[in-house]
Amino acid sequence: KIIVYALPNGNSTEWTFGKKISEGEDWHYNIQHIGAQTEFIRNTDSLSNYIIVYVENELKSWPAWRKQNAEGNTQIKEMVEYVFKKYEIYKPQITLSGHSGGGSFIFGYINAINEIPSYVNRIGFLDATYGYETEMHSSKLKTWLRKKSNFLEVISYNDSVVVYNGKPLVSPTGGTWYRSKLMAKDLEMSE
């Protein structure tokens, strides 16, 4: 099982992997802990071999990276295909997952394909649905979810009520809370 984990905005692979920090060390090491989560899942499911692929770019932001790269969606598709082909002999199941701006990586992938391939059996958004657009994503996700072995996980908090320095952090329709609810509504509707 391969988990392609798109890093959140501003994070490095080292920070995302995480570690127990000592006084004075960068706090970013203590927010993701994907390394510890990987160890946990490997110990819990000893019948599978888990491979985690951290995807990071030089801007530490998938939305900014895609904006700067006209062929960004195609390059993301090629990255996922490369990972699949590298382990194809083992018939891997691929999970696409991301936190925050990492969702942009997943949506870039979905934008670049006509249909989500069968080897992608799980997609997870951890507060990462900012880029969801009904016209571009709903139909592809619905078709993919018709296969009972596929799973979509969406976790978000109500960022629409967060206020910083007296101002909302996101617009009423721009945050993950709104976008996640929109995705759920779209996926409920029959075609």
LUMTOR-510760 format. One line per field, with one value per atom (N, C-alpha, C, CB): residue number from 1; residue in one letter; y, x, z. Coordinates in nm, 3 decimals, m for minus. Glycine has a CB too. Layout:
% LUMTOR-510760
seq <- [NUM,...] .
type <- [a,...] .
py <- [Y,...] .
px <- [X,...] .
pz <- [Z,...] .
END
This chain:
% LUMTOR-510760
seq <- [1,1,1,1,2,2,2,2,3,3,3,3,4,4,4,4,5,5,5,5,6,6,6,6,7,7,7,7,8,8,8,8,9,9,9,9,10,10,10,10,11,11,11,11,12,12,12,12,13,13,13,13,14,14,14,14,15,15,15,15,16,16,16,16,17,17,17,17,18,18,18,18,19,19,19,19,20,20,20,20,21,21,21,21,22,22,22,22,23,23,23,23,24,24,24,24,25,25,25,25,26,26,26,26,27,27,27,27,28,28,28,28,29,29,29,29,30,30,30,30,31,31,31,31,32,32,32,32,33,33,33,33,34,34,34,34,35,35,35,35,36,36,36,36,37,37,37,37,38,38,38,38,39,39,39,39,40,40,40,40,41,41,41,41,42,42,42,42,43,43,43,43,44,44,44,44,45,45,45,45,46,46,46,46,47,47,47,47,48,48,48,48,49,49,49,49,50,50,50,50,51,51,51,51,52,52,52,52,53,53,53,53,54,54,54,54,55,55,55,55,56,56,56,56,57,57,57,57,58,58,58,58,59,59,59,59,60,60,60,60,61,61,61,61,62,62,62,62,63,63,63,63,64,64,64,64,65,65,65,65,66,66,66,66,67,67,67,67,68,68,68,68,69,69,69,69,70,70,70,70,71,71,71,71,72,72,72,72,73,73,73,73,74,74,74,74,75,75,75,75,76,76,76,76,77,77,77,77,78,78,78,78,79,79,79,79,80,80,80,80,81,81,81,81,82,82,82,82,83,83,83,83,84,84,84,84,85,85,85,85,86,86,86,86,87,87,87,87,88,88,88,88,89,89,89,89,90,90,90,90,91,91,91,91,92,92,92,92,93,93,93,93,94,94,94,94,95,95,95,95,96,96,96,96,97,97,97,97,98,98,98,98,99,99,99,99,100,100,100,100,101,101,101,101,102,102,102,102,103,103,103,103,104,104,104,104,105,105,105,105,106,106,106,106,107,107,107,107,108,108,108,108,109,109,109,109,110,110,110,110,111,111,111,111,112,112,112,112,113,113,113,113,114,114,114,114,115,115,115,115,116,116,116,116,117,117,117,117,118,118,118,118,119,119,119,119,120,120,120,120,121,121,121,121,122,122,122,122,123,123,123,123,124,124,124,124,125,125,125,125,126,126,126,126,127,127,127,127,128,128,128,128,129,129,129,129,130,130,130,130,131,131,131,131,132,132,132,132,133,133,133,133,134,134,134,134,135,135,135,135,136,136,136,136,137,137,137,137,138,138,138,138,139,139,139,139,140,140,140,140,141,141,141,141,142,142,142,142,143,143,143,143,144,144,144,144,145,145,145,145,146,146,146,146,147,147,147,147,148,148,148,148,149,149,149,149,150,150,150,150,151,151,151,151,152,152,152,152,153,153,153,153,154,154,154,154,155,155,155,155,156,156,156,156,157,157,157,157,158,158,158,158,159,159,159,159,160,160,160,160,161,161,161,161,162,162,162,162,163,163,163,163,164,164,164,164,165,165,165,165,166,166,166,166,167,167,167,167,168,168,168,168,169,169,169,169,170,170,170,170,171,171,171,171,172,172,172,172,173,173,173,173,174,174,174,174,175,175,175,175,176,176,176,176,177,177,177,177,178,178,178,178,179,179,179,179,180,180,180,180,181,181,181,181,182,182,182,182,183,183,183,183,184,184,184,184,185,185,185,185,186,186,186,186,187,187,187,187,188,188,188,188,189,189,189,189,190,190,190,190,191,191,191,191] .
type <- [k,k,k,k,i,i,i,i,i,i,i,i,v,v,v,v,y,y,y,y,a,a,a,a,l,l,l,l,p,p,p,p,n,n,n,n,g,g,g,g,n,n,n,n,s,s,s,s,t,t,t,t,e,e,e,e,w,w,w,w,t,t,t,t,f,f,f,f,g,g,g,g,k,k,k,k,k,k,k,k,i,i,i,i,s,s,s,s,e,e,e,e,g,g,g,g,e,e,e,e,d,d,d,d,w,w,w,w,h,h,h,h,y,y,y,y,n,n,n,n,i,i,i,i,q,q,q,q,h,h,h,h,i,i,i,i,g,g,g,g,a,a,a,a,q,q,q,q,t,t,t,t,e,e,e,e,f,f,f,f,i,i,i,i,r,r,r,r,n,n,n,n,t,t,t,t,d,d,d,d,s,s,s,s,l,l,l,l,s,s,s,s,n,n,n,n,y,y,y,y,i,i,i,i,i,i,i,i,v,v,v,v,y,y,y,y,v,v,v,v,e,e,e,e,n,n,n,n,e,e,e,e,l,l,l,l,k,k,k,k,s,s,s,s,w,w,w,w,p,p,p,p,a,a,a,a,w,w,w,w,r,r,r,r,k,k,k,k,q,q,q,q,n,n,n,n,a,a,a,a,e,e,e,e,g,g,g,g,n,n,n,n,t,t,t,t,q,q,q,q,i,i,i,i,k,k,k,k,e,e,e,e,m,m,m,m,v,v,v,v,e,e,e,e,y,y,y,y,v,v,v,v,f,f,f,f,k,k,k,k,k,k,k,k,y,y,y,y,e,e,e,e,i,i,i,i,y,y,y,y,k,k,k,k,p,p,p,p,q,q,q,q,i,i,i,i,t,t,t,t,l,l,l,l,s,s,s,s,g,g,g,g,h,h,h,h,s,s,s,s,g,g,g,g,g,g,g,g,g,g,g,g,s,s,s,s,f,f,f,f,i,i,i,i,f,f,f,f,g,g,g,g,y,y,y,y,i,i,i,i,n,n,n,n,a,a,a,a,i,i,i,i,n,n,n,n,e,e,e,e,i,i,i,i,p,p,p,p,s,s,s,s,y,y,y,y,v,v,v,v,n,n,n,n,r,r,r,r,i,i,i,i,g,g,g,g,f,f,f,f,l,l,l,l,d,d,d,d,a,a,a,a,t,t,t,t,y,y,y,y,g,g,g,g,y,y,y,y,e,e,e,e,t,t,t,t,e,e,e,e,m,m,m,m,h,h,h,h,s,s,s,s,s,s,s,s,k,k,k,k,l,l,l,l,k,k,k,k,t,t,t,t,w,w,w,w,l,l,l,l,r,r,r,r,k,k,k,k,k,k,k,k,s,s,s,s,n,n,n,n,f,f,f,f,l,l,l,l,e,e,e,e,v,v,v,v,i,i,i,i,s,s,s,s,y,y,y,y,n,n,n,n,d,d,d,d,s,s,s,s,v,v,v,v,v,v,v,v,v,v,v,v,y,y,y,y,n,n,n,n,g,g,g,g,k,k,k,k,p,p,p,p,l,l,l,l,v,v,v,v,s,s,s,s,p,p,p,p,t,t,t,t,g,g,g,g,g,g,g,g,t,t,t,t,w,w,w,w,y,y,y,y,r,r,r,r,s,s,s,s,k,k,k,k,l,l,l,l,m,m,m,m,a,a,a,a,k,k,k,k,d,d,d,d,l,l,l,l,e,e,e,e,m,m,m,m,s,s,s,s,e,e,e,e] .
py <- [m0.117,0.000,0.122,0.000,0.208,0.328,0.450,0.340,0.531,0.656,0.770,0.670,0.842,0.961,1.077,0.978,1.135,1.238,1.373,1.205,1.460,1.595,1.686,1.649,1.745,1.825,1.950,1.865,1.992,2.117,2.238,2.128,2.347,2.471,2.505,2.588,2.541,2.588,2.480,2.670,2.353,2.246,2.175,2.145,2.128,2.046,1.899,2.084,1.810,1.668,1.635,1.584,1.692,1.664,1.705,1.736,1.823,1.868,1.778,2.013,1.739,1.656,1.518,1.644,1.462,1.333,1.343,1.286,1.451,1.480,1.410,1.442,1.458,1.398,1.459,1.420,1.394,1.451,1.565,1.343,1.683,1.799,1.831,1.920,1.889,1.939,2.089,1.902,2.146,2.290,2.365,2.333,2.462,2.544,2.492,2.554,2.371,2.319,2.375,2.163,2.375,2.429,2.355,2.419,2.430,2.374,2.295,2.485,2.321,2.250,2.099,2.303,2.054,1.910,1.842,1.884,1.920,1.864,1.882,1.928,1.897,1.920,1.812,2.051,1.737,1.638,1.494,1.655,1.460,1.326,1.212,1.305,1.231,1.126,1.003,1.177,1.025,0.912,0.824,0.963,0.884,0.808,0.741,0.900,0.811,0.751,0.632,0.856,0.643,0.532,0.412,0.575,0.437,0.328,0.261,0.382,0.341,0.287,0.197,0.400,0.246,0.168,0.041,0.253,0.050,m0.070,m0.174,m0.033,m0.131,m0.224,m0.280,m0.155,m0.202,m0.243,m0.339,m0.121,m0.315,m0.397,m0.464,m0.311,m0.574,m0.644,m0.725,m0.735,m0.733,m0.809,m0.728,m0.857,m0.597,m0.510,m0.441,m0.405,m0.406,m0.327,m0.185,m0.386,m0.091,0.048,0.127,0.110,0.198,0.288,0.427,0.244,0.521,0.659,0.741,0.718,0.812,0.900,1.043,0.866,1.118,1.257,1.340,1.306,1.420,1.505,1.651,1.482,1.711,1.848,1.919,1.852,2.048,2.124,2.239,2.177,2.304,2.408,2.529,2.453,2.549,2.662,2.628,2.708,2.501,2.452,2.491,2.509,2.486,2.518,2.460,2.673,2.363,2.307,2.406,2.181,2.487,2.586,2.684,2.664,2.733,2.828,2.758,2.889,2.636,2.561,2.538,2.426,2.497,2.474,2.604,2.412,2.714,2.843,2.885,2.951,2.852,2.889,2.793,2.895,2.674,2.572,2.542,2.443,2.587,2.565,2.416,2.629,2.335,2.190,2.118,2.133,2.191,2.136,2.015,2.240,2.022,1.909,1.784,1.943,1.801,1.688,1.632,1.731,1.720,1.674,1.598,1.794,1.642,1.570,1.431,1.649,1.424,1.295,1.204,1.315,1.258,1.179,1.131,1.261,1.213,1.171,1.049,1.286,1.055,0.944,0.819,0.981,0.837,0.723,0.662,0.766,0.746,0.698,0.610,0.817,0.656,0.578,0.445,0.657,0.447,0.323,0.226,0.353,0.276,0.190,0.134,0.267,0.210,0.163,0.037,0.274,0.028,m0.085,m0.172,m0.034,m0.153,m0.219,m0.371,m0.185,m0.431,m0.576,m0.627,m0.616,m0.541,m0.580,m0.549,m0.510,m0.497,m0.459,m0.368,m0.584,m0.253,m0.166,m0.098,m0.060,m0.068,0.018,0.153,m0.039,0.258,0.391,0.477,0.461,0.541,0.642,0.777,0.618,0.870,1.009,1.085,1.071,1.147,1.218,1.349,1.131,1.445,1.571,1.654,1.648,1.742,1.833,1.975,1.813,2.059,2.200,2.215,2.274,2.287,2.306,2.178,2.403,2.070,1.941,1.893,1.837,1.942,1.907,1.954,1.965,2.061,2.113,2.010,2.246,1.935,1.827,1.725,1.758,1.685,1.585,1.638,1.545,1.761,1.818,1.836,1.952,1.870,1.877,1.743,1.924,1.636,1.501,1.471,1.396,1.499,1.472,1.555,1.504,1.679,1.763,1.704,1.902,1.634,1.586,1.454,1.572,1.389,1.258,1.261,1.151,1.167,1.155,1.075,1.089,0.976,0.889,0.847,0.764,0.847,0.806,0.656,0.837,0.616,0.475,0.382,0.462,0.256,0.157,0.137,0.024,0.165,0.146,0.253,0.143,0.363,0.461,0.417,0.611,0.365,0.312,0.396,0.172,0.501,0.584,0.726,0.526,0.823,0.964,1.027,1.038,1.098,1.160,1.306,1.085,1.390,1.533,1.568,1.616,1.614,1.660,1.813,1.604,1.869,2.014,2.067,2.082,2.004,2.029,2.043,1.919,2.081,2.086,2.227,2.034,2.317,2.455,2.459,2.533,2.370,2.375,2.297,2.326,2.244,2.166,2.253,2.098,2.204,2.272,2.169,2.346,2.195,2.101,2.057,2.164,2.153,2.122,2.035,2.251,2.050,1.980,1.847,2.068,1.831,1.717,1.625,1.766,1.677,1.599,1.471,1.684,1.485,1.370,1.261,1.416,1.302,1.204,1.132,1.273,1.205,1.142,1.048,1.249,1.088,1.002,0.871,1.074,0.881,0.761,0.670,0.799,0.726,0.649,0.585,0.740,0.656,0.604,0.494,0.717,0.478,0.369,0.232,0.378,0.225,0.099,0.089,0.093,m0.014,m0.026,m0.037,m0.146,m0.070,m0.082,0.051,m0.184,0.158,0.291,0.370,0.367,0.453,0.529,0.674,0.467,0.764,0.907,0.952,0.988,1.011,1.065,1.215,0.996,1.289,1.435,1.479,1.504,1.548,1.601,1.751,1.528,1.829,1.973,2.031,2.042,2.147,2.216,2.339,2.254,2.396,2.510,2.636,2.529,2.646,2.763,2.890,2.735,2.876,2.993,3.084,2.949,3.035,3.117,3.165,3.039,3.132,3.171,3.318,3.081,3.394,3.536,3.562,3.624,3.636,3.673,3.824,3.597,3.892,4.038,4.104,4.082,4.046,4.104,4.075,4.248,3.995,3.966,3.814,4.033,3.770,3.626,3.582,3.594,3.460,3.407,3.366,3.287,3.320,3.278,3.343,3.123,3.348,3.399,3.295,3.432,3.335,3.239,3.116,3.308,3.129,3.016,2.965,3.055,3.017,2.980,2.878,3.099,2.854,2.765,2.619,2.803,2.535,2.390,2.347,2.313,2.419,2.384,2.394,2.476,2.508,2.529,2.432,2.675,2.419,2.334,2.186,2.351,2.143,2.004,1.977,1.972,2.073,2.059,2.058,2.172,2.142,2.144,2.010,2.258,1.955,1.825,1.718,1.786,1.716,1.617,1.632,1.632,1.754,1.780,1.732,1.932,1.763,1.720,1.567,1.778,1.502,1.357,1.285,1.309,1.354,1.298,1.294,1.378,1.390,1.406,1.293,1.542,1.242,1.140,1.209,1.050,1.133,1.190,1.163,1.135] .
px <- [0.086,0.000,0.090,m0.097,0.064,0.146,0.061,0.203,0.112,0.044,0.127,0.025,0.070,0.134,0.080,0.106,0.167,0.125,0.178,0.175,0.085,0.121,0.130,0.015,0.247,0.275,0.189,0.420,0.160,0.086,0.172,0.034,0.106,0.177,0.279,0.078,0.398,0.502,0.583,0.441,0.553,0.624,0.725,0.525,0.830,0.931,0.900,1.075,0.964,0.947,0.993,1.026,1.104,1.156,1.055,1.289,0.998,0.898,0.776,0.857,0.734,0.615,0.637,0.576,0.756,0.788,0.775,0.931,0.828,0.813,0.915,0.678,0.921,1.006,0.969,1.157,1.015,0.998,1.098,1.018,1.046,1.136,1.187,1.065,1.303,1.364,1.344,1.515,1.362,1.346,1.435,1.380,1.377,1.451,1.448,1.593,1.398,1.390,1.266,1.388,1.268,1.159,1.028,1.193,0.922,0.792,0.728,0.699,0.771,0.712,0.732,0.773,0.837,0.860,0.748,0.995,0.670,0.573,0.428,0.591,0.405,0.267,0.208,0.258,0.288,0.235,0.257,0.300,0.379,0.416,0.372,0.354,0.393,0.358,0.449,0.372,0.573,0.662,0.604,0.799,0.556,0.497,0.367,0.471,0.287,0.163,0.192,0.080,0.298,0.338,0.381,0.452,0.459,0.501,0.380,0.596,0.283,0.162,0.087,0.070,0.066,m0.013,0.062,m0.047,0.193,0.271,0.261,0.417,0.260,0.246,0.105,0.285,0.007,m0.133,m0.170,m0.224,m0.119,m0.151,m0.024,m0.217,0.011,0.136,0.122,0.180,0.001,m0.019,0.015,m0.161,0.031,0.060,0.194,m0.052,0.254,0.377,0.339,0.486,0.360,0.325,0.447,0.263,0.429,0.532,0.473,0.582,0.543,0.496,0.584,0.498,0.521,0.591,0.552,0.556,0.647,0.622,0.644,0.716,0.546,0.563,0.569,0.448,0.681,0.713,0.765,0.819,0.754,0.814,0.894,0.705,0.971,1.064,0.993,1.150,0.866,0.791,0.723,0.686,0.726,0.655,0.507,0.722,0.450,0.308,0.262,0.283,0.171,0.120,0.033,0.041,m0.051,m0.126,m0.033,m0.221,0.070,0.163,0.242,0.261,0.283,0.360,0.278,0.406,0.152,0.066,0.041,m0.068,0.027,0.004,0.123,m0.024,0.245,0.366,0.400,0.483,0.341,0.375,0.255,0.424,0.262,0.152,0.122,0.184,0.224,0.209,0.205,0.323,0.174,0.176,0.086,0.137,m0.037,m0.128,m0.074,m0.267,m0.022,0.036,0.157,0.077,0.239,0.356,0.315,0.444,0.210,0.159,0.111,0.044,0.036,m0.011,0.109,m0.096,0.212,0.332,0.402,0.429,0.401,0.461,0.389,0.457,0.256,0.177,0.196,0.025,0.195,0.217,0.355,0.198,0.456,0.592,0.596,0.689,0.532,0.530,0.460,0.460,0.347,0.275,0.362,0.143,0.423,0.503,0.624,0.547,0.681,0.797,0.764,0.848,0.641,0.599,0.492,0.547,0.471,0.361,0.363,0.366,0.480,0.491,0.420,0.638,0.407,0.342,0.193,0.410,0.140,m0.001,m0.042,m0.090,0.022,m0.004,m0.141,0.102,m0.189,m0.305,m0.249,m0.409,m0.295,m0.241,m0.347,m0.193,m0.302,m0.381,m0.321,m0.383,m0.404,m0.362,m0.413,m0.417,m0.322,m0.360,m0.284,m0.333,m0.343,m0.276,m0.343,m0.273,m0.265,m0.313,m0.299,m0.235,m0.396,m0.393,m0.371,m0.281,m0.269,m0.240,m0.205,m0.128,m0.180,m0.156,m0.276,m0.121,m0.394,m0.512,m0.502,m0.636,m0.428,m0.408,m0.336,m0.328,m0.245,m0.177,m0.281,m0.070,m0.371,m0.472,m0.565,m0.554,m0.611,m0.699,m0.626,m0.756,m0.497,m0.418,m0.414,m0.276,m0.399,m0.400,m0.535,m0.370,m0.643,m0.777,m0.801,m0.885,m0.752,m0.769,m0.699,m0.715,m0.589,m0.506,m0.552,m0.365,m0.650,m0.692,m0.838,m0.671,m0.874,m1.014,m1.093,m1.026,m1.026,m1.091,m0.986,m1.157,m1.023,m0.930,m0.904,m0.987,m0.777,m0.746,m0.779,m0.600,m0.796,m0.836,m0.731,m0.864,m0.604,m0.503,m0.506,m0.366,m0.579,m0.602,m0.730,m0.613,m0.715,m0.833,m0.877,m0.806,m0.800,m0.834,m0.783,m0.774,m0.868,m0.829,m0.867,m0.898,m0.772,m0.798,m0.758,m0.725,m0.851,m0.826,m0.830,m0.931,m0.720,m0.715,m0.716,m0.590,m0.833,m0.850,m0.784,m0.789,m0.818,m0.744,m0.832,m0.646,m0.958,m1.049,m1.066,m1.183,m0.973,m0.984,m1.007,m0.858,m0.944,m0.949,m1.061,m0.822,m1.154,m1.263,m1.353,m1.346,m1.381,m1.473,m1.569,m1.395,m1.696,m1.800,m1.778,m1.938,m1.760,m1.751,m1.630,m1.745,m1.523,m1.398,m1.382,m1.281,m1.445,m1.412,m1.529,m1.355,m1.649,m1.763,m1.786,m1.887,m1.794,m1.825,m1.717,m1.840,m1.591,m1.481,m1.483,m1.346,m1.510,m1.516,m1.635,m1.524,m1.751,m1.870,m1.844,m1.991,m1.787,m1.758,m1.662,m1.698,m1.559,m1.460,m1.522,m1.343,m1.611,m1.672,m1.775,m1.738,m1.817,m1.911,m1.849,m1.959,m1.718,m1.650,m1.643,m1.506,m1.705,m1.721,m1.590,m1.804,m1.480,m1.351,m1.277,m1.264,m1.336,m1.274,m1.331,m1.295,m1.245,m1.284,m1.240,m1.224,m1.328,m1.299,m1.314,m1.393,m1.208,m1.213,m1.190,m1.107,m1.277,m1.266,m1.282,m1.374,m1.181,m1.184,m1.156,m1.080,m1.244,m1.220,m1.283,m1.276,m1.238,m1.297,m1.369,m1.189,m1.451,m1.532,m1.446,m1.653,m1.366,m1.278,m1.356,m1.172,m1.481,m1.561,m1.591,m1.692,m1.569,m1.595,m1.467,m1.679,m1.352,m1.224,m1.196,m1.108,m1.166,m1.137,m0.997,m1.245,m0.917,m0.782,m0.768,m0.672,m0.728,m0.718,m0.847,m0.601,m0.959,m1.089,m1.141,m1.082,m1.069,m1.112,m1.117,m1.017,m1.213,m1.220,m1.094,m1.347,m1.050,m0.932,m0.964,m0.875,m1.086,m1.125,m1.259,m1.134,m1.287,m1.417,m1.524,m1.416,m1.650,m1.757,m1.759,m1.890,m1.707,m1.708,m1.569,m1.779,m1.466,m1.331,m1.264,m1.248,m1.320,m1.254,m1.288,m1.290,m1.220,m1.242,m1.378,m1.131,m1.431,m1.563,m1.668,m1.601,m1.671,m1.768,m1.742,m1.761,m1.616,m1.582,m1.612,m1.434,m1.588,m1.618,m1.767,m1.560,m1.846,m1.992,m2.042,m2.060,m1.983,m2.021,m1.990,m1.947,m1.873,m1.835,m1.936,m1.691,m1.969,m2.065,m2.200,m2.083,m2.246,m2.374,m2.368,m2.409,m2.258,m2.243,m2.242,m2.114,m2.177,m2.165,m2.294,m2.051,m2.383,m2.513,m2.606,m2.577,m2.591,m2.682,m2.664,m2.662,m2.777,m2.767,m2.747,m2.893,m2.688,m2.662,m2.775,m2.533] .
pz <- [0.000,0.000,0.000,0.122,m0.097,m0.113,m0.078,m0.258,0.011,0.046,m0.009,0.202,m0.105,m0.161,m0.079,m0.317,0.005,0.100,0.055,0.243,0.014,m0.032,0.090,m0.135,0.106,0.225,0.234,0.226,0.357,0.375,0.342,0.519,0.316,0.284,0.393,0.266,0.349,0.440,0.507,0.543,0.485,0.554,0.467,0.607,0.531,0.464,0.495,0.510,0.423,0.449,0.591,0.347,0.634,0.769,0.876,0.792,0.862,0.959,0.957,0.930,0.837,0.822,0.882,0.675,0.864,0.924,1.075,0.884,1.132,1.273,1.362,1.317,1.484,1.587,1.721,1.555,1.826,1.959,1.970,2.073,1.999,1.999,2.139,1.940,2.139,2.261,2.266,2.270,2.382,2.397,2.297,2.541,2.230,2.135,1.992,2.179,1.969,1.832,1.763,1.832,1.632,1.552,1.582,1.403,1.611,1.646,1.532,1.689,1.410,1.295,1.304,1.165,1.372,1.386,1.466,1.453,1.537,1.631,1.585,1.767,1.453,1.412,1.320,1.343,1.248,1.155,1.205,1.018,1.234,1.285,1.193,1.422,1.064,0.969,0.991,0.822,1.035,1.067,1.176,1.109,1.283,1.394,1.350,1.516,1.269,1.220,1.129,1.145,1.050,0.964,1.047,0.870,1.150,1.239,1.302,1.350,1.346,1.406,1.307,1.454,1.186,1.090,1.047,0.967,1.037,1.004,1.115,0.980,1.240,1.352,1.363,1.483,1.323,1.331,1.219,1.327,1.101,0.983,0.933,0.870,0.993,0.955,0.827,1.068,0.771,0.647,0.523,0.639,0.539,0.425,0.444,0.407,0.333,0.335,0.297,0.237,0.388,0.365,0.320,0.490,0.211,0.159,0.159,0.015,0.221,0.223,0.130,0.368,0.039,m0.054,m0.018,m0.205,0.033,0.067,m0.060,0.184,m0.098,m0.215,m0.171,m0.318,m0.204,m0.165,m0.289,m0.047,m0.292,m0.402,m0.343,m0.499,m0.429,m0.384,m0.324,m0.499,m0.355,m0.300,m0.166,m0.401,m0.131,m0.011,m0.014,0.117,m0.133,m0.150,m0.283,m0.144,m0.278,m0.403,m0.479,m0.374,m0.414,m0.492,m0.566,m0.401,m0.498,m0.562,m0.673,m0.458,m0.650,m0.748,m0.875,m0.690,m0.856,m0.973,m1.048,m0.930,m0.975,m1.038,m1.125,m0.932,m1.082,m1.155,m1.269,m1.060,m1.268,m1.368,m1.457,m1.298,m1.581,m1.675,m1.693,m1.810,m1.684,m1.701,m1.565,m1.786,m1.459,m1.324,m1.305,m1.227,m1.354,m1.337,m1.406,m1.393,m1.527,m1.600,m1.526,m1.743,m1.470,m1.394,m1.269,m1.356,m1.203,m1.086,m1.128,m1.018,m1.236,m1.289,m1.317,m1.419,m1.378,m1.409,m1.282,m1.495,m1.176,m1.049,m0.994,m0.947,m0.992,m0.938,m1.024,m0.930,m1.155,m1.245,m1.227,m1.391,m1.205,m1.181,m1.057,m1.167,m0.950,m0.826,m0.850,m0.713,m0.919,m0.947,m1.028,m1.022,m1.134,m1.221,m1.149,m1.344,m1.057,m0.981,m0.901,m0.887,m0.853,m0.769,m0.835,m0.635,m0.964,m1.035,m1.019,m1.180,m1.013,m1.000,m0.874,m0.997,m0.773,m0.647,m0.645,m0.532,m0.756,m0.766,m0.651,m0.769,m0.641,m0.526,m0.529,m0.518,m0.411,m0.394,m0.352,m0.288,m0.415,m0.386,m0.317,m0.515,m0.211,m0.141,m0.176,0.014,m0.219,m0.237,m0.116,m0.374,m0.044,0.077,0.086,0.201,0.154,0.172,0.280,0.042,0.336,0.440,0.387,0.574,0.415,0.379,0.228,0.458,0.188,0.046,m0.027,0.031,0.046,m0.018,m0.099,0.086,m0.064,m0.142,m0.286,m0.078,m0.309,m0.444,m0.531,m0.440,m0.471,m0.544,m0.591,m0.454,m0.502,m0.536,m0.645,m0.411,m0.630,m0.733,m0.865,m0.686,m0.861,m0.983,m1.054,m0.952,m0.975,m1.031,m1.097,m0.922,m1.025,m1.078,m1.205,m0.972,m1.208,m1.326,m1.448,m1.299,m1.427,m1.538,m1.598,m1.492,m1.536,m1.584,m1.627,m1.475,m1.713,m1.753,m1.651,m1.892,m1.593,m1.494,m1.392,m1.563,m1.266,m1.161,m1.179,m1.017,m1.193,m1.221,m1.104,m1.257,m1.137,m1.036,m0.928,m1.104,m0.956,m0.852,m0.743,m0.916,m0.768,m0.662,m0.591,m0.720,m0.470,m0.401,m0.281,m0.356,m0.250,m0.136,m0.161,m0.004,m0.129,m0.137,m0.004,m0.258,0.056,0.185,0.187,0.294,0.228,0.241,0.390,0.161,0.444,0.582,0.580,0.657,0.597,0.591,0.463,0.717,0.350,0.226,0.103,0.204,0.120,0.005,m0.054,0.046,m0.025,m0.075,m0.226,m0.041,m0.300,m0.446,m0.510,m0.499,m0.430,m0.489,m0.574,m0.378,m0.696,m0.788,m0.845,m0.902,m0.829,m0.873,m1.018,m0.858,m1.107,m1.251,m1.285,m1.332,m1.213,m1.246,m1.173,m1.216,m1.057,m0.971,m0.939,m0.845,m0.933,m0.886,m0.968,m0.890,m1.096,m1.182,m1.173,m1.328,m1.172,m1.164,m1.030,m1.185,m0.923,m0.790,m0.780,m0.680,m0.833,m0.830,m0.904,m0.893,m1.023,m1.102,m1.025,m1.240,m0.968,m0.893,m0.769,m0.852,m0.700,m0.578,m0.603,m0.502,m0.726,m0.756,m0.731,m0.902,m0.737,m0.705,m0.553,m0.770,m0.498,m0.353,m0.276,m0.323,m0.342,m0.273,m0.264,m0.343,m0.317,m0.311,m0.194,m0.444,m0.134,m0.016,m0.030,0.110,0.010,0.014,0.159,m0.082,0.213,0.349,0.342,0.441,0.407,0.410,0.555,0.317,0.605,0.741,0.731,0.835,0.789,0.792,0.917,0.663,0.954,1.067,1.015,1.174,1.099,1.056,1.052,1.149,0.947,0.932,0.895,0.826,0.861,0.824,0.943,0.760,1.065,1.183,1.252,1.282,1.194,1.254,1.223,1.203,1.327,1.313,1.369,1.385,1.294,1.337,1.322,1.255,1.429,1.429,1.381,1.340,1.422,1.390,1.251,1.408,1.173,1.036,1.014,0.934,0.931,0.900,0.825,0.815,0.851,0.780,0.637,0.856,0.614,0.479,0.444,0.468,0.314,0.271,0.304,0.117,0.302,0.335,0.243,0.328,0.121,0.027,m0.007,m0.101,0.060,0.024,0.113,0.020,0.230,0.325,0.304,0.463,0.379,0.364,0.418,0.436,0.515,0.569,0.458,0.689,0.392,0.284,0.169,0.232,0.127,0.013,0.042,m0.025,0.165,0.203,0.201,0.342,0.250,0.247,0.103,0.327,0.019,m0.122,m0.188,m0.195,m0.159,m0.215,m0.171,m0.171,m0.042,0.009,m0.061,0.161,m0.076,m0.145,m0.289,m0.141,m0.358,m0.498,m0.511,m0.557,m0.418,m0.426,m0.386,m0.340,m0.315,m0.280,m0.400,m0.169,m0.490,m0.601,m0.703,m0.668,m0.755,m0.860,m0.993,m0.863,m1.085,m1.218,m1.313,m1.275] .
END
